[in-house]
Amino acid sequence: MIRVLHELGSLDGGGVARLLYDYYTHTDRTKVHFDFLIYNYYENGILEKPLIDLGCKVYKVPKIQDGRKAFREGIDRVLKDNRYDIVHSHRGPQSFYVLSAAKKYGVKVRITHSHLAYKPESLSRKIKEKILIIMDKHLATQLFACGEDAGKSMWGKNKPFFIMKNAIDLRKFSFSEEKRLEKRKQIGASSEDEFVFGIVGRMEDQKNYPFLMSVIKELKSKNNNFSLVTVGRGSMENSIKQLSKDYDITDRVRFLGIRDDVSELLNAFDGFVLPSKYEGLPVVLIEAQANGLKELVSDCVTKEMSVTDLITFLPIDDGSAWVDRMQEMIGQKEQKNRGRYAQLMKEAGYSIEEEADKLCKKYRELLGGT
């Protein structure tokens, strides 16, 4: 049995958490076991109980903002008191802390994983990130990334890394007309004519919600036959809800909070928006493409993401371009053959069954097996 400890921020249904849940539920759990080290951002992350029910241990330790001493002692305690074959960190440059503890306590395989193609803006931040990345590469025995751009951005063009694809359960995300009708009724879509835009993402600076609220404000002045549904929570939730009031768009925006039925909710949407300031290969865009949703996506997101013909990239310094394109989508609502896209995503290599097998083989290889 290979015992793997995954480190990530939380198990609250975000992209990485959902990805690891899907990988584990499609893994031969008689051969590979996952546990999780997370931080106390939420009292109960939405995926904590499902993973515990599968036999996983979830260690929750103080986050670094609560004090470096408690943060480091929490990580040390987990690695000292438990024996793991592999520590797999999904924290990018912040992997340094858990990797150093893993090395200290004799963990043979130490993986650091880049999920973002992210360029820090300030000089001081760039210097700090560069130092952390150098230390990560020194402490890690293997580099992972979700895609080519995320790997090269974090680890450099000449450093080899393994690509662990952001694969999904394509059967769950295939379009369903039955689920569409059911979920549109649940979210209160006034009629089949109402165009429903959706966004699934944490309410943090990265996802650029204030920009999106300003776009919705402008779109409302041109068209009232639409709504925006948001799925997620985070530190900016209250300020974003207040912004919707300030912009007088509360009648156009529905805040659903954290949900465990995203695969079904996507059916209710007519279009998907993701104006992020930076990303790697966001899992939610794999899911949205599998569902056959047309998507407007920030041009800060890697073009690797465009697996199908559904994505249009737009600049986040040009709100009018988003308004115009959303207006066009409302006027061209009818979209046929959404059900065919799950098969296209399978052909592109995003089947979780196949990718989970590849990950297990990679773990065995790193431990000297075959």
N, C-alpha and C positions, 0 to 999 in steps of 0.2 A: 504493500500500500504506500503510495506516494502522498506525503502530507504537505500541503501548500498553504501558506499564510498569505492572503491578499491584503494589502494596505491601500485604503482609499478614504476619502473624506467622510462619507456617510453611506448608508444603505437606504436612501430615501427615494429610490425610483429614478434617479438621474441616469444619464447615458451609460456611464461606466458601471454603476451598480446594476442596472438592468442587464447590461451585457454579461457581467459575471454570473448573474442569476441564470440567464439563458444558457451560458456555457455549462454551468454546473448541472442543470437539469437535463442536459443532453450528454453528460459524461458518464462513463462506466464508474459508478461510485464504489464498486468493489475494488477498483484499482487506484483511483485518485480521490483524495479527500480535500475539500476546501474549508478553511477557517478564515475569519475576517478580523482585521484590526481597523477600527474606525474611531472617529472623534466625536465628542459630545455636542454636536451642532443641534441635534434633535433628540427629544426624549425617546421617541419611538419612530425610527425610520420605517417606511412602508414595507421594505423588503427584509427587515430583521426577523420577524416571526416566521415568514415562509422559509427562510434559510435555516433557522433554528429547528423548524419542523423537519427539515431534511437531514438533521444531524450535525449541522455546522455549529461551531462555537463563534460567538461574536464578542470580541473584546472591545470595550469602549473606554477610551482614555482621554484625559484632558487635552483640549486643543492648545496649540502653542500660544494663542492670544491670552490664555488663562495662566500663563507663566511657564517659562522654559524648563524650570526644574521639575515641575509636576508632569509636564509633557514628556520629557526625556525619561523620567522614572517610570512612567506608565508604559512606554515602549520597551524599556529594559526589562520590566517585570514580565511582560508577555513572552519575550524571547528567552529569558532566563528560565522560566518555569515550564516551558513547553519545548518539545523537540520537533523541529520542522526540517524537512528535506529541502524545501524551496521557500524563499520569501520573494514575493512578486509584488512590487510597489507600483501603484498607478498614479503617483503624485508628481511625476516629472522631476524638475529640479529639486523639489522638496523631498525626494526619495532618500536623500543623504542620511537623515536621522535614523530611519529604520534599517537602512543598509549597513550603517556603521554598527548598530546593535546586533544585527544578524551576523556580521563578520566576527564580532567580539564573542558571540556565543556559538560559533562553529557551524553556522548554516552553510552547507556546501554550495548551493546554487542561489545566487542573489540577482534578481531581475529588476531593472528599472524600465518603466514603460512610458513612452511619450504618446499622449492622446491629443496634443495640441500643436498646431503650427503657429507659434506665438512669438511675436517680436516685442519685447518691452519698449516702452516709449521713452522713459527718462534714462539719462546716462548712468545714474547711480543704480537704477534697477538692472540695467544691462550688465553692469560690472558684477553685481551680486549674483545674477542668474548665471553668468559665465563661470564664476568661481564654484557655484554649487554644481553645475553640470560637470566641471572637471573632476570634482570630488565624487560625484555619482559614477562617472565612468571608471574611476579608479577603484571604487568599492564594489561595483557590479561585476558579476561574472558573465552576464548576458544582457544585451540591450534589446528591447522590444519597441515596436511602434504600431499604430493603427493603420499607417499608410506611408507612402514614400515621402510626401512633404513633411509630415509630422516627424518622421525619423531623421531626415536631413536637417530640418530646422533645429532639432534638439541636439542630435549627436554628430552632425557634420556630414559632408558629402562623401568622405572617404572612410567612414567608420561603419563596419557591417552591423546590420541589425535584422532581427526576425520580425516579419509582419504578422501580427495576430489580427485577423480581419474582424471588423465590427459586424459579425454575422448575426442573423436573427432567425426566429422560427417563422418561416415564410408562410406556413399554413395559417398561423394566427393573424397575420397582417394582410392576407389576401382580401380584396374587396368583397363585401357582402351587402347586397341590397336590403336584405332583411334587417341586418344590424344598423344600416343607415336609417331606415325608417324608425326603428326603435330608439336609437340614440338622439336623433333630431327631436323627437318628441320629449325625451328626457331633458335635453338642454334648453328646451323652449323655443326652438326655431319656429317662427310664426307661420311659415308656410314653406312649401317646396321651392317657391320662388326666391326665398331669402338666401342670399349668398353667404355662406359661413366660412370665414377665414379662421385658421387655427394656428396656434403656436404652442409647442410643448418645450418647456425649458425653465431652469431655475431662475428665480427673480433676483439675479445678480448683475453686476455691471457688464460682464461679458456678453450677456444676451441682448443688451441695448434696448430694453423696454421703453425708456423715455422717448427715444427716437420713434419707436413704433406708435406710441400714444400720440405723438405730434402728427404722424402720418394719418392715423385714424381721424384725428380732429379735422384735418384738411379734407379727407375723403368724405366725411359726413357733410361738409358744405356742398358737395357735388352730388351725393347719392345717399339715400336713406335705406335702400333695400339690401342691407348687408349687416353682418355682425362679426365681431372678433371674439373667439373663445380662447382663453389662456389656461394652460394646465401647468402647475408648478407652484412652488413657494420658495422663499428665500429671505435674505436680510433686507431687500428693497421692497418687499411686498406692500407694506403700508404706504410708502412714499409713492409707489406706482398707482395704487388705488386712489390716493389723494390727487394725483396728477389727472387721473381720468375724471374726477369731479371738477377740478379746476378747468379742464378743457371741455366740460359739458358733454362728455361722450359716454356717460354711465349707461345710457340706453342702447349703446352700440357694443359695449364690452361686457362679456360674462367671465368672471373669475371663478374657475372651478376648483382651484387649489390642487393639492396632490391627489392623484388618482391611480388606481390599479387596473383600469380598463382602457388604457390608451389604445391598444390594438383594436378595440371596438369603437372608440370615439373617433378615430381617424375616418371611419366610414361616413360619419355625419358631416365632415368638412367638405367644402368644394375647392378650397385652396389652402396652401400652407405657407407661412411666412417665417423667416429666420434671419433677422438683421444683425447677427452677432458681430462683435468687434474682432473676434478671433475664434477659431475652432481648429480641430484636427479633421477627423472624419466623423461628424456627429451621427450617432446611432439613429437618432430620430429621423434623419433624412434618408437613411436606408429604409426605415419603417414606412415613411411617407411615400417613397417611390414604389415600394412593394404594394402599397395600397392604391397606387395609380393616381396620386394627388399631384396636381400642378403646384410648383413651389417657386416662390420668390426668395432668393437667398443672397445674403451679403457677399460682395466680391472679395471679402476678407477670408472666405471659406475656400479651401482648396478645390481646384477644378477636378481633382480625382473623384470628388463627390458626385459628379454628373455621370452616373452610370446609365441613365435612360435619357429620353428626350423631354423630361418633365421639368427640369430646373432652368430657371432664368436667373442669372447673376446681376445684381444691381449695386451701385455704390452707396455707401451709408453717409456720404456727404451731400447727397442729392435727394431730399425727401420728395420733391416733385416727381422724380422718375418712379418712385414707389407708388405714389398716388395715381399717376397716369396708368401704370401697369395694372394696378389693382382695379381701377375703373374698367380697363379693357377686359379683365377676367370676369368681372360682374356681367358685362355685356355679352360674354361668350360662355355662359355658364355650362351649357350642355357638353358633357364629356363622355364619350363612349369607350367601351372596352377597358375600363379600369381593372377588370379582373385578370387581364393578360400580363400585368406587370410583375406579379410575384414570380412567374416563370422566367421572365427576363432577368430578375435579380438572382435567381438560382443559377442561371447560365453564366452570370457574372461572378459567381463564387461566393455568394452571401448566404448560403445554407448553413444553419447552425449545426446540423448533424455532421456535416462533412468537416467543418472547421473545428468543432470540439474534438474530433478524432485527431486532427492534425496537432492541436495543442497538446494533447496527452502524449502523442509520439515525441513531440519536442521536449516535454518535461523528462521523459524516459531517456532521451538522447543526452540531455544535459547532465543527467545523473550517471551517465556511463552505460546505460542500457541500450537496447535496440528496439 
